[in-house]
Amino acid sequence: MSKALVIVESPAKARTLEKILGGEYVVKASVGHVRDLPSRSMGVNLKKNFEASYEVVPDRKKVVSELKSAAREAEALYLACDPDREGEAIAWHLSELLAARGPTHRVTFHEITAPAVAKAFENPGVIDLDKVNAQQARRILDRLVGYLLSPLLWQKVTRGLSAGRVQSVAVRLIVERERQIAAFNPEEYWEIEAKVAPEGQKDDEKASFFAELKKLRGKPLQVDGKPNVLRSVEEATAVVASLEKAIWKIISVEKKERKDNPSAPFTTSTLQQAAANRLRFSAKKTMRTAQDLYEGLDLGAEGPVGLITYMRTDSVNISNEAVTEVRDYIEKSYGKEYLPPKPAKYKSKKGAQEAHEAIRPTSVSRTPESLGMVLSKEQGDLYRLIWERFVACQMAAGRAMVTTMTIEATPPADLPLHELEGVREKQGPKVEPSETALFRAGGRVPLFDGYARVLKFTRRGDAAKKGDAAVLPDLSEDAILDLVQLTESQHHTSPPPRYNEASLVKTLEELGIGRPSTYASIISTIQDRQYVEQADRRFHATELGEVVTDKLTKHFPDIMDYKFTSHMEDELDEIEEKRATYRGVLREFYDAFNKNLKTANHQMKGINEEPEPSDRTCEKCSKPMVYKRNKRDLSRFLSCTGYPNCKHTLPVDRKGDPMLPEETDIPCEKCGNTMVKRRGRRGAFLSCSAYPKCDNSADLPSEKGEKDGTADIAEVVIACDACNKAMVLRRGRRGPFVACTGYPECKKTLSLAKLRGLIKDIPEQPETGAKTDGDGEGEAETEARKSKPVDADDVEDRRIKVLRSASGRLRVLEEGLEAPAAPARRASDDDEEGGEGEPAPGEPVEKCDRCGKDMVLRSGRRGRFLGCTGYPTCRRTKPLAKSGPRKKPDPAGIDCTRCGKPMVVRNGPRGAFAGCSGYPRCRNAQPLPEKPAGEGPDGEAGDGEGGSDGGSSGGEETPPSEAPTSVDSAVS
């Protein structure tokens, strides 16, 4: 007998649901999205009213095949994907692909518990096409922006960049905050605080309390919008001097009972904020852990069950059943006084999906303590956060008695105030001796803890001022006080703080940018793209992020506008609510976007087309220097305007100030001058101070040795067997190696593995820890040998000798002992490198067809190849497997859109593409007509609602590096 088939997104959810439903159903997982826009083309037909072409995701082909087989045998199909737009779209794609034999039903539930699942299957529904259309609109919007805008950035800025409809706006927030901080000028201000006590109790420390100056001469104090402060030290000193002998009297005492109500239960954004602040979780980690809790864990006797409700929600609603359960729990566990007369109800923000519930435990009886042996530490911490917030939201408010005391300080009538008069003359009338100052003290006495019994972090939290937390003495009006101490304290205004994950999520939500389910992917993407970076849990904009933001803001003001981005989110909601059509929304967006795109294609300047002037002149030719940008990371540097005749450059910091070299006491091994510390594109290094006369450079072993495992060989000196010069430790793109100091004339290198192979069998010297060659020679003798020059005629008659110095570093030195030369040979299958039939490194293979010199085996980042020994004069290379005459590239059948020459088929690291036959003069590249270029392997689908596993949510649409570099070719 055939069974009904149930399909969910994730395997974990499938396992939980299968045990709940029993043997009448077969439960399988789609593992996220099964169908999406093509990965090798834009997939949106602009001429046919944005018709989308979907294809099976390559990684899901096997899954789809299995689901089709299961659907043909099933008596009915139940699509139980997540209850949001992304889940609805997954259900629609499954229904389109599977063509089930029996009826197809859509079931939704917000918690994976037996009652919720049973209720959903008793009342199945149909796929909501309005939700599907809203998701399609978001997906196509992101594809349009990514595929049409990214090639423009490649052409005008640098290759590999990407733009996203929502992510770029989030980067703008961080960039603008970075510039606010850089432009901020701190201003001085002063606060005055009095320590007072009841009359006659001046020496009683427990009776004293603090009060802050609030008013002077009857007017509130304010400096640039900051209340209760004075502008200068002169002003503060004058006020303190005038009040030293003042009469202090209480003029009012106000007591008021204040309630502290609990916060609403968690939504997606508030959960991410709380987890970031309390647990230091990233938004991505929070959502991943919440997904585990939602999909369910095996609780032993109780079986598998979901522990929390659906974690992608912007609603604060709570079901009646959950409210009844938690109120019963509160009364039994804490008493009736902690239970309010009526259940607390909270109002969701505008546009929230009211059909959803807030994030809460599926059963309040599953306390964090009871699940301690089941949950991991991360799961337990997050579950406790959710459980406590939910229980607290239905508990009684906390109550406290708040006392506010206003104190009048009146100077004696005969005290001269000439200092104060001069300071405040420009700000108002002169101060008279009879004028007074008003101070205010606050106290708070807890009456009832309320929800704080469960939730230790109350709304007032840890940020209460010391005055608010104080317990004031029981004093009445007209009571006289004694002054204990009067102090003025200096402060400076602070710039706005940099965003952390919690504050960025909060700002995105307030501005309506994206949706709560996309925040984690937005934050992850902008860091992956290196537009921002985190330091001390705060976001800093990179120079790359600043440049891209400036270009997009100037030429695409709508896309980068906060209100426009929020408006687009509202329009997506209108599609779901049947108040707009998704094709109409797409047309409205594309018409304006395409117009800006064409304009920007002609008006956007390259990063160095308009260099920024500076106030410095070149120290070599005295011509002005300008700021230019590095194409790799867009960092700025100073360049001489006399280029190419003068190639002098200077690295600069973020403020544009030159980074001058730092002197050291290390001698240059070539000329004897001192080395200086400079910074290059790979970080700090040592360079000869006599540059350019001496171009010697070296690494800083103390900074990198521990990180890349070269600390034991940070000081290496070995004679080169090609030119007899010293070989030293270097670092390149692929890591550390040993290289000849005779570069570029001599390009001899030695891998660390081969170096260590030479030294691994040398015995230790017990008394000093130094290594010897077995004949007992110690470090002193070796140091003497180190200073002995190498005989150029004796290069062949040497072998390497290694000694370990007292500092623990290895020193490799030459020694005049004969060593037979190893004959050249071909590599075998047993060799670490190479394969059967490959030539040995350095062995001539054939003659170069350009210069006639030998071609030898070399290694590069894409593998082994044949290279001419005439390098760098001759740069001829050939693939190892294709030695001999090079085959001419096949014609692509199209002409270059830039120069008109025929395009030919070329191969890149990501596949075939059409390249101009005029290369290198014309570097245009286009997709092949029969196989268009498309999205790169690291490009993700747009920032959708966020499928749980492998979904297409939250990434930027990024074409690959072989995609066209002009807008016209991208659209075609």
N, C-alpha and C positions, 0 to 999 in steps of 0.2 A: 504494500500500500504506500503510495507516494505521500510525502510530507510537505508541509508548507515551507517555503524558503524565506528566511529573514536576512536582510543585508544591512550591516552597520559599517562605520568607517574603520574602526581600529580593532585589531585582534584581541586586545585586552577587554574592550567593551563586548566583543562577541562571546568571549569565554564567560563573562558574568551573565550575559543575557541568556546564553544557552542553558545554564544551570537553573536560572529562574523559570524559563519557559518549559523545560522538561523535554521529553522525547517526541512530542508531537511536531516539533519544528527543527529544521536544520538552519543553524546560524553561521553565516560567513561574513568576512570582512572585505571591503573594497580597498582597504589601505589608503584612504584619502580619495582624491579626485581620480577618476578613471578616464576622463576625456577633457581636453583643453584645447586652446588655440594652438596652431602648429608651432613647433619649436624651430623650424627653419624658414619661416616667412611670417609676415605680419598677421595673415589670417583674417583680415577684415577688408571686405570689398567696399571701397569708398564710393564706387559708381553705382552700386546696387543697394543704396540706403543702409550701409553698415552691416551688410549680411556677413555673419560670422561662419567661418569654416572650422569645425572641430575635428580632432582626430584623437585616437586612443593614445594616452600617455605611454611612451615606449616602455617604461619600467612596469607598466600595469597590463601589458598584453597577455601575459600568462594568467594573471588574476582574472581578467575579463573572459578569457577562454574557459576557465574553470566555472565562473559564474554563469556563463551561457549554458554550459552543460547541465548545471544544477537547476537553472530556471526552466529548461525544457522538460525536466522530470518532475518538477514541483507542481502541486495542485493549486497553489496560490503563491503570490509574491508579496512580501511585506517589506517596504523600504523604511527602515528605522534610523535614518541619519539624524544628525543634530538638529534641534529646532530653531535654526536661524537661516539667513539667506544662503550661506555657503552650503549648509546641509540640504536645503531645498534644491539647490542647483545640482548637488551630487545625486540626489534622488532622481531628478529629471534626466540627467545624463544616463543613469543606470537604466531607467525605463525605456529610453530611446535605444540603447544598445542591446538590451537583453531580449526584448520581444518575447516575454514569458508566455507559456502555454495557457496558464490560468489567469484569473483576475489579478490586477496590481493594486495594492493598497499603500497608503502613506500613514505611518503611525509616528506620533511624537510624544515624548515624555521628558520632563525636566529633572527627573531623578531616577536612577536605576535601582528601584526597589520593587519587590513583588507586587504590592498594591498598585503602584503607579504604572507598571508594565501591564498588569492585567487589565486595568481600566483603559489603557491606550489600545490594546488589541481587541477589546470589546467594542470600541467605537472608532474604527479606522476611518480615515478620510482620504482625500485626493491631494495630488501635488498642487501647491499654490503657485500658479504661473506668474502672478504679480511679483512674488518674492524672487522667482527665477529671473524675471526680466530686470529687476533691480540689481541682481548680482551680475547679470550679463552686461548691463550698462557700466557698472564699476570696472568690470574686467576689460571691456573694450576701451574705456577712457584711459586706463592705465597703459594698455597696449599702444594706443595712439601717441600718448605723450612719450613713452619710452622709445618707441621705434622711429619716431619722426624727429624727436628733439636730441636724442643721444648722438646720432651721426653729426649733427651740427656742432656739438661740443667737441667731438673728435677732431673735426676739421679746424675749428677756431681756437681750441684750447690745447688738448692733448688726447691721445687715443686711450680707450679703455674707460672713459667717463660715462656716467649714466645720469639720467634725470627721472624723477618720479613726481607724479601729481601731488602726492601728500608728503613724501619724504623730503622733497626739496624745500617745502614750506617749513617743515620741522627744523631743517638745517638753518634756514633763515632766522628762526627764533634764537638759535644758539649763536649765530654770527652777530646778530644785532646786540645781544647781551655782551658778547666779547668786546664789541666796540664801545658800548656804554662804559664798560669797566676801564678800557684803555683811555677814554676821553675824560674820565672822572677826575676832578680835582678835589681832594679832601679839604674840608673847612673845619677850622677849630671852633669848638664851643665848650662852655663850662657849665657844670651843674653844682648846685649848693645843697648840702644835706646837713640837717641839724640833728644831733643826738640830745634828747631832752629827757627829763624825769620829773615826777611829781615833786612839788615843793618840799624841801627838806630831805629828799631821798636821792640826792645827787650821787652819792657813793654806792648806791644799791644797783648793781649791774642788772639784776633781774627786773627791776622796776623801770629801767630806761627803755626808750624806743626811738625809732628814726622817723623823721619827717622831711619831705622834699619841698623846696621853694617852688611855688606855683605862680604867685602874683607879686609884683612890685609896683608901688604907687597906684594900686587899684587896677592895674592892667595885666592881663596874662602875658607871660614871657614867651617869646617865639623868635627863632632865628631860622630864616629860610624854610619855613614850614615845620620846623622841629619845635615842639612845645617845651616849656619849662626849662629853658636854657638861656645862658647869657653868651654874648658874642666874644668877649676878650678877657684876658687875665686881669687887665686893669679894672675892668668893670666888676669882675667877680671879687677881686681883692677889696675894692671900695665897699661893696655890699657887705662882705664879711666884717670889715672894720667897723661899719656903721651899726652892725647888729651884735657885736661882742658884749655890749652892756645893755642890750635891749630888754624890755619887759616882755616875758612870754606868757600868753594867756590863751586858754581854750575858748573860742567864740562859738563853736557849734559841735555837737556830737550827734551823728546820725547812725542809727542801727536799723538794719533791714535784713530780713531773711531772704536768702537767694537760693533758687533752685538750679541744680545742674542736671539738665536732662541728658539721657543717653543719646548716642548717635544712631543713625539708621543702620540696618544691616548692610553688609558689603555688596557693592556692585563690582564689575570687573575693574574699573579704574580705581575705586577706593581700596580694593584689595591689593592692587599693585602698589599703591602709595604706602599703605600700611606695612606691607611686606618689605618694601624698600627701607622704610624708616626703622621698623622694629627688628627685622630679621636680616637686613642687608641683602635681600634677594634682588636680583635683576628682574625686570618685567618678564623676560623670557623664562627664567627659572621659576618664577611664580606660576606662570601659566602651564608650564610643563608639569609641575608638581600638582597643581590643581586638577589637571587632566587625569593624572593617576588616581586621585581621590574620587573624581566623578565616575570614572570607568569601573571602579570597584576593586575590592580586595577580598580574598578568601578569609572569613572570620572563624573558620573551624566549624563548630556546631551550627552556627547561623548560616554557613555557606557564603558564597560570594555575594557582595552587595556594594552598591555605590554609596560612598560615605558623605558626599555633598551633592547639592543640586547643580544644575548646569552652570558652568563658571564663566560663560560669555553672556553677560546680561547688563542692561543699564536700568533695570527696574528694581525698586525697593519693596515690591509687594511680597506678602507672605500668605500662604494658603491658610484657610480657617483651621484645617486639621493640625498644621504645624503650630499655629498660635495656641490652640487648645492644649497640645502636648507640652509646650514649653511653659505655659502658665501653671499647669499641674506640677511640673518639675520644680519650678521656682517656689511654689507654696510648700511642697514637701521637703525640699532641700534647704531653704533659707528662712521660711516662715512667712506668715501672711503680711507682715509689715513691708516685705520686699515686693509684694504684688500690687500693682496699681489697680484701682477699681475697674478700669476699662482697658482693653488691649490697646497698645500704642499703634497708631497708624502713621505712615510716613508718605510724603508726597514725592513722586519721581519727578525728575527734571523734564522739561518740555521735549517731546519727541521720543520719549522712552517707550519701549515695547511692553505695554502693560500686560500682555499675555504671559510674559515671563515672570519668574520669581527672582527674588534676591538670592545671593549665594548664602546657603545655610546648610547645617548638617541635616541629613535625611532623617535622622532620629536623634533627639537631644539626649536620649538615654545612653547613647554611645559617647561617653565622656572621653576626653583625651587620656585620662589615666587608664581607662579600661582598654584602650587600643595601644598602650605603650609597647607591648610585645609584638604587635602586628606591623606598625608603621616604622619606616625609617626615620632618622632624626629630622630630615627636611620635611617629610610628610607630616610627622608629628607636630613640628613647630607651626606649620601652616594650618593644620587642622585645629590646633588649639586657638590660633588667632581667629579663625572663622567661628568656632564653637563659642568662644567667650563673647565675641561681638554680637552673635545672634541671641544668646541668653540675656546679655546686658540690655539689648534694645527693648526687651519686654519687662524689664524690672523698673522699680520705682526710682524717681529722681533722687539724687543726693541733695541734702539741705545743709546750709551753713549760715551762721550769723556773721554778716559783714558789717564792720564798724568803720565809719569814715569820720575822722577828727580834723577840724580846721583850726589852726593855731595862728594867732596874731602875734607878730613880733614888732614892738613899738620902740624905736630908739629914744633915749632921753632927749628932752626938748633942748638942752644946752649942748648937745654933741654936734660939732661942725661936720658938715658932709661935703666939704669943698671937692674932695676927690671924686665923689659920685656925680656932682654937678657937672664937672667938665666932661665926664665920659658920656653922660646921657643928654647933653645939651642939644646935640643934633637930632636926637630921636624924640624929643618931646619937651615939655616944660621942665624947668629946673626943679631939683629935688628939694623939698623943704624938710626941716628936722622933724616935723610932726608926722610925716608920711610913714606908712608901715609896710611890712612885708607879710605875706600870707604863706604858711606852710601847710601841708596836708599829710596826714598819716593814715594808713589803712591797716585793718586787721581782719582776720578771718578765723572763726572758731567753728569747726565741723560739728553739726548736730546729728546728721544721719548719713551714713556712707552710701546707701542706696545701691545703684548698679556698680559702684566702685568695689563692692564686695566680690564681684566676679572679674570685672575689667579694671586692672590696676592703673591703666593709662586713661585717666578721665579727660573730659573735654578741656578742662583748665590745664591738665597735663603737668609737665615739669617746668613750664615756662612762667609760673607764677612769680611775681616780683617778691623780693624779701619783705617789702612792706605789707603786701597782701597776705603773706603767710604768718605775719607776726600776731601775737596775742597782746592786745593793748590793755593797759590797766583800766579798771573801772573808774572813770573820771567823768565829771559833769561839766556843763558850761560854766564859764567864769573861773575855772580852776587855774591857779597859777603854777607855772612850770619853771624848773631850773634848767639853764643851758649847761649841758655837759661838754659838748664839743660842737664846733661849727667848722665844716671843711668844704673847700672848693676842689673840684676834680676836673681835670682836663680830658677832653674827648675829641675825636675827629669823626666827621661824617664818613660813612662807609659806602662804597659803590654797591649797586645791586648784586646779590650773590649769583654765582654761576648756577646753572640748572644742574640738579641731580636727577635721577630717574623719577623720583616721586614728584618733584616740582615740575618736571617737563610733562609728565602724564597729566598732572592737574591743569597746566596751562593749555595743553592740547584739548582737553575736555572743555575748558571754559571758552575757548575760541571756536569750538565745534570743528576742529581739524581731525579728520579721520573718525573712527568709531572705536569704542573701548576694546573690541576684539582685535584691532589692528595696531594698538600702541606698542606691543611687544615686538612685532615684526618691524615697525617703523624704527624703533630705537636700535634694533639689531642691524638693520640694513645701513643706516647712516654711519655706523661704526665700521661695518665691513667695507664700505666704499671709501673709508678713510677721510670722510668729510668732517668728522668730529672724532675726538679721542677722550678717554676718561683718565683723569689723574685725581687721586684722593676722592674718588667717587663723585667727581664733578666733571661736567662736559666742557671741553675746550674746543673751539673751532680751529681746524687746521687751515693753513694757507690755501690748500686745495679747495676746502669748503668755502672760504671767503671769495676766491676768484670765481668759482662756479655760481655762487649766490649772486655776486655782482652782475655777472653776464645775464643770468636769467631774470633778475629783478628789472634790469634796464630794458630788455627786449621782450620779455613776457610778463608784463605787470599783472595781468589777470591771474595767471597760474600761480604766481608768487604772492598774491594778495590773500590775507587771512580771511577776509569776509567773503571773497569769491570762493575760496576752498570750502568754507562753511556752507555757502549757498549751494554748492554742488552736492554736499552731503544731504541737505534738505531736499534737493530735487530727487535724489535716490530714494528718500523716504516717501516722496510723493508718488513715485512709480509704484512702490509697494502698496500704497494706499489708493491706487487707481485714480489719482488726481493728475497724472502725467503719463505720457508714453515714453518708453525708453529710447525709441528712435528719434523722437522730437528733442529729447534732452541731448542726445549725441549730436544731432544736427546743429543745435544752438551752440554747443561747445566748439565743435570742429570748425565752423565757419569763421569764428573769431580767432581761433588758434591757428588755422592755416594762413590767415592774413598776416598775423604776426610772424609766422614761420618764414614766409617768403621775404618779408621785410628784413628780418634778422639775418637771413642768408646773405644779403648784400651789405648790410650795415654793421654787423657784428665784427669787431676787429680781433685779430689774433693777440695772443698774450704779450707779444713783444713788438707789435706793430706801432704802438703808441707808448714808448717807454716813459716812465715817470722821471722827471728831472730831479736832481739832488743838488746840494750846495757844496759838493766836494769836487776837487780837480784831481786828475790822474797824477800820481807821484812819479810816473815815468815820462810822460809826454806833456803834462800840464793841460791837457784838454779836459772839458767837463765830463763828469761821470753821470750815468743815468741808472735807474733801477730797472733791472730786467728779471725775468723769472725762469727758473729751471724747468724744463719740460717734464722732468720725471715726477717731481712732487709739487711743482709750482712755487717753491720757496724763492724769495727774492735774493738778488745779489747786485752789487755795483759793477757796472761795466763801462769801460772807456768808450767814448764816442768816436775815438780814432780807429775802432775796429774796422777792417782786419789788420791794419798796419800796426796797431797797438792792441794786444790781447790781454791787457792787465784787468784783473777782476778782484773784487773783495767780497768775502762772505759778510752778511749782515744778520743782525738779530731781528726779532719780530717788530721792533720799533724802527728799524732801518739804520741803526748805528753799526758802523763797521766792527767786525769781530777781529781785533788785532791778535797776532800770534802771541802765545804765552812762552816766555823764555824758560829754558831748562838748563841743567848743568851736564847734560849728556853730550859727549863729543861726537862729531860726524865721523863715521868710519872711513869716509873717502878723503875729506880735505882737512879734518881736524877742527873745523869751526863748531860752535855749539849748535845743538838742534833746538828747534822751537816747536811748540804744540800748535797745530792748525786744525781746522775742521773742514772736512770734505763731504761729499755726498754719502759716504759710508761711515761717517762719524769722525772722531778725533784721530789724529795721527801725528807722527814726528816728521819734521822736514828740516833740511839744512837751512841755517840762517843766511847762508851765502847764495841762496836761490836768487836769480836763475843761473849764476855761474856754476853752482853745484846743485844738481837736481836730486840728490839722494833723499830718500824718505824711508820711514820705518813705522811699524805699528806700536801701539801702546800696550805691551803684553800685560801689564798690571791691570788694565781695564777689561781685557777680553779673554785673558788666558783661562780664568776660572770658568767662564761661560762656555767656551768651545772645547774644553779639555786639553788645552795646550800649555797649562801652567807649568808642567814639568819640563817643557822644552821651549820656554819663553826666550831663553838666550841661546841661540844656535849659531855657531860659526863653523862652516865646513867649506873646504876648497871645491870649487866647481871643476868637474872633470872635463869641461869644454874649454874654459878660458882661464882657469886657475884663480879666479877672483872669489871673494868670500860669498857664501850663500847664507841667507838669513830668513827668519820666519816672516811670512807675509800672510795677508788675508784678502780673499777675493770674493766674488759673488757666490761661489760654491763652497766657501769655507777656507780654513787655514792651509798653507802649504809652505814649502821651503823653495826660495827662488834666488837666482844669481843676482848680485848687486851690479853686474855689468849690463843689466837691461837698459836700453832696448837692443844694444849690439848683441848681447847674449841672452837667449830666452830659456835657458836651462832651468827646469823645475824638478822638484822631488816631492812625492807625496809623504804625508806623515806616517802612513802605514809602512812604507818602505824604510823610512828613517828609523822607526821603532824596531823594525825587523833586524836592523843592523846592530842595535844596542841591547836587545832583550837577554842575551846570554852572558853579558859581562858580569863577573862576580862583584859582590859588595866587599869593601874594605872594612873589617869590623871596628877598628878603633876610631875611624873618622866618618864612616858612612859613605866614603867616596868610592866610586867604581874604578877598577883598574883593568888593564889588559891581560892580567894574569901573571905578569912579571913583577908585580909589586910597586910599580911606579905610582906615586901619589899626585896630589893636586898641585903641589909646588912645582914639580918637574913639568907637569902638563902646562901650567901657566907660562913657564919659560919657553916651552915649545910653541905656545900660542903666539908669542911675540916674534918668533923666528919667521922670516919671510919664506914664502914657498918658491922653490926653484921651478921656473917655467919650463925648463928642459926635462924635469922629472915628474911631469903630470901623470904619466902612465904608471910610475912606480910608487903608488901610494895606496893606503887603505884607511878607512875611517876608524878613529879611536874616540871613545866617549868617556868622560869623567863626570861624576856627580859632585857638584860643589857643596860647600858647607851649608849654603842657603837652600839646598834641595833642588836647584835647577840643574838641568843637564847642559853641558857644554860639549859640542862636537868639534874636534880639531883634527887637522891632517897629521899624518905621521909617515915618515919616509920608509915604509916597508913595501916590498914588492907584492903586487897582487895581480894575478893573471887576468887578462881582459876576457870578458864573457863574449862569446861569438853571437852574432845576430842569428836569430832563429825564428821560426813561425810558431804562433801560439797554438796550444793544444786544448782539448776539451777540459783538461785538468787545471788550466790556468785560471787565475782569478778574473782576468779580463780577456776579452777576445773570444773567438770561437774557432771551430775547425776551418782551416784554410785561410785564416786571417794572417796578414803579415805582422811581424814583430814591430813594436814601436821603434821608429827611426830607420827601419829597413827600407831602402828604395823599392818602389813598386813599379813605377813607370815614369816616363818623361813628361814634363808639363807641356801641353800643346800651345802655350803662350810664350814662355821664356826658355824652354828647353831644359830647365833644371829638374832635379829629382822630385817626385811626389812621394810623400811618406805618410804613414798612418798617424792620425791625430785624434783627440777626443774633444768633443764640444758638448754644449748643453742639450743637444738633440741626438747625441750618440757619437759613434766613431765615423771618421770620414778621411778622405785623402786630401792633404794640403801641400802646396808647393813650398819647397825649402827656400825659395826666393822671397818669402814673406818678410817685411811688409811691402817691399817693392812690387812683388807679384802676389796678388791675393786669390789666385786660382784655387778652387776647391772642387771636389767631386764626391758624390755618394760612394760609400765603400762598395756597395753591391752593384754599382753601375759605372765602374771605371771604364775608360775608353771614351770615344767620341760622345759628346752630350747629345741627347735626342732633342730635336726642336719641339717646343711646346705646341699642342694642338690648338687650332683656331677656336675661339669661343662663339663665332658667328654674329658678333655685335661690334659696333664701333665705340671708341672711347668718347664719353660725353664731354671731355675737356679739350682734347687735341685732335680728335677725329681719326686717330690711327686704329688699326684693328686690335681687338682685345684677344688675348690668348688664355688658355686654361693653365692655371698655376696651382700648386699645392702649398698650403700653409699648415701650421700646427693644428688647426681645427677643420681641415678639409679643403676641398677644391673651391676655387673662386676665379673670377675673370679679372686679369690684370692687363694693364696697357702694355703693348709691345714696345712703346717708347721708353720704358723703364731704363735707367733711373731718372731721366729728365722729366718724365710724367709718371707720377706715382699713383694715379687713379686706380681704384679697385671697385668692382661691382659684383653683385651676385650673378651666378650663372643663370641663364634664362630657364633652363630645364630644372635647376635645383637652386631656388633663391636662397640667399644668405638669410640667416635669422638670428635667433636669440642664442647667446653664448651659454656655455654649460653652467655658469654661475648665475645666470639671470633667472629670477624667480617670477612667478606670475604676480599680477597686481595686488594692491593692498585690500583684499577682500575681507570677508568676515572672519576668516581664520579657521579652516578645517583642522581637525585634530591631528591627523597623521598624514603627512605628505601632501597636504592641501596646497592650493595655489594662492595663499594669502600673504599679503604683506610685503612682497618683494618689489623690486623695480624691474620694469621691462627694459632689458638691455640687449641690443643686438651684439653679435660677436665682433671680434676685431677685424674679420674679413668682410664685414658688411660695408656697403657704400659709404664713402666719406662726404657725400654731398646730399643735400635735401632732395634735389630732383631725382637722383638715382634711388634714394630710399623710398620715395613715394611710388616710383615706377615698379 
